């Protein structure tokens, strides 16, 4: 079976984080990736802007390590 690197957009990552209870906005996520607070993504500086690579498996592992079961 072939393995694939799954990279998602900032918008997709923000939605996943919100679904797991985090108050998150794209600017917040971008800044956190740039300063190293969120290890599941990388910011690649281009000449006029940054490109963000967010690795979905790392994001999901990060969420899993920090989340807990809550009763609704």
ABEGO torsion letter per residue (X at the ends): XBBBBBBBBAAAAAAAAAAAGBBBBAAAAAAAAAAGABAABBBBBBAABBBBBBBAAAAAAAAAAABBBBBX
